[in-house]
Every structure is written in structure tokens, then in C-alpha cells.
């Protein structure tokens, strides 16, 4: 399976995301933000970082780049897309996911290993987990607070579109401890924590993050 990993000016974790794809057993395909053709990829990862320096709003400029417009079109046709940290912000700015990511409630950058509870284990990116499973992956963000209108948050909860939730403390003040959400069809997932930094024992607090990448590969095999 060919999984595209997009690089924007200011991306920090594209190399890590590509390594996670390879460790999971996929082929990582580098993609450049200014291109307008995704080529023959089966899924896309939007990695973390500070695209365009977050000079407007985090992810706002990146969401308007040619390649992201191509990602939006393919995602609406069913292609799996994973947005991590800044990539989550891009997905929200591009309209593929609801809500917004804002400045952490305590106004500090937060970097720590974080407990997460898997709320949905049937999306394209979480099928390697069990519903209710607790995993540990790093968080590192200054604008990671997920917010939305109460009615929109109620709808997300009612439709079962919260994918992962913070446990053991909320690192950024996200509404209802939400750490990640999915599209209605379960093909697009955005999360603020960094699973690509928890894929091997040598460097991560665990290998718990690898499941996000093996999930999309397993889905391709079963399909």
C-alpha cells in the first residue's frame, strides 16, 4: 500500500510519519504541498509541524495549497486521510473535519507522554485497537485545544465520531477531553497527539502509536 506523506514549509514530523508507515509495512511516498497531483497513492498522512509558521492560524495557509485541495477531493471520494497535530489543524481548516484547534487554555506549550482512550476502533486508522483500549503516545503542541459549539460537540458525541480521548489529565483544555475525531464515514481521522513518535521501543514511550498505521494497511487487505 502506497501512503503519501505531505511536506509543507515548516513540517517537522514528515520523516517520522514516513518511518512509521514503513515500520507498519507500507510504502511511504513523499508529496510536496505545491503539487496538484497525488499520483497513485492509496492514503495520505498530513504530518505535524508548523506549516507556514502558523502565521495566520495554525493550518489555515496549508489548507489552501494545491495538494490539499487534491486531498480534499480524494477524501470525499473515500480515500483514507490521517492528520496529526498540525495535520489535524489543516483538516479542520479544509473542512474535512468539524471544530477548530486553538491556543492551549493554559497558554503554554505542552510536551509529554499522554494517555489516550480509544473510543472508535472501526475507523480506517484505528481498527488495530479495541474500543476502550488505553494507549500512551506523546503530545507536543501549543495550539492543541479542540473546541466547537455545544451543539456540534453533542452531534459528534451522538454520532460516535470522537476517536480518541485524553485520560490521565487533559494537556491543553480540549473540550470534553477530545484528542481526535473522524469524518462521518470513518475514513478521515485527525488527532492532536503524535502516534508516529510511539512506533518503536528505542525512541518512543511505547509502540502504541503503530496501530494507527497498521490499521489502514489491514483495511486495504480486507477490502
C-alpha positions, 0 to 999 in steps of 0.5 A: 500500500502506497501512503503519501506523506505531505511536506509543507514549509515548516513540517517537522514530523514528515520523516517520522510519519514516513518511518512509521508507515514503513515500520507498519509495512507500507510504502511511504511516498513523499508529496510536496504541498505545491503539487496538484497531483497525488499520483497513485497513492492509496492514503495520505498522512498530513504530518505535524509541524508548523506549516507556514509558521502558523502565521495566520492560524495554525493550518489555515495557509496549508489548507489552501495549497494545491495538494490539499485541495487534491486531498480534499477531493480524494477524501470525499471520494473515500480515500483514507486521510490521517492528520496529526497535530498540525495535520489535524489543524489543516483538516479542520481548516479544509473542512474535512473535519468539524471544530477548530484547534486553538491556543492551549487554555493554559497558554503554554506549550505542552510536551509529554507522554499522554494517555489516550482512550480509544473510543472508535476502533472501526475507523480506517486508522484505528481498527488495530485497537479495541474500543476502550483500549488505553494507549500512551503516545506523546503530545507536543503542541501549543495550539492543541485545544479542540473546541466547537459549539455545544451543539456540534460537540453533542452531534459528534458525541451522538454520532460516535465520531470522537476517536480518541480521548485524553485520560490521565489529565487533559494537556491543553483544555480540549473540550470534553477531553477530545484528542481526535475525531473522524469524518462521518464515514470513518475514513478521515481521522485527525488527532492532536497527539503524535502516534508516529513518535510511539512506533518503536521501543528505542525512541518512543514511550511505547509502540502504541502509536503503530496501530494507527498505521497498521490499521489502514494497511489491514483495511486495504487487505480486507477490502 
